[in-house]
Amino acid sequence: MKVRYKIRRTNVADSNIHRIILYIDENFGQEVALKALNELEKAISELASNPYIGVQPRYNVLRRQGYSVLTTKKNLIFYKIDDVKKDIIIYAVLAQRQDYIRIIQGL
């Protein structure tokens, strides 16, 4: 039986998701926003049973800090895995077009 990890999200990650969905809602409508939210939530929940589906970030500074990144169609989910506690902590969810290196370093 495969161990499921517990998903925890920081306030920053929740705020990021809220901003992304609000932007999509304002620019593309509620239906598109709800679909995007469902896709994000599905990707995040998939980490519970497959914590290593993400990859190491491109930038050394983020790799050294222990981040993994899961790429969705338009977003990047930055997280860390705690194998001892069986936790996955979602630190940030950013649109791929954002300057994510600057944002993540500020966490």
Secondary structure as UniProt FT lines:
FT   STRAND          6..9
FT   HELIX           11..28
FT   HELIX           30..46
FT   TURN            47..49
FT   TURN            51..52
FT   HELIX           60..64
FT   TURN            65..66
FT   STRAND          68..71
FT   STRAND          75..82
FT   TURN            83..86
FT   STRAND          87..95
FT   TURN            96..97
FT   HELIX           100..105
//
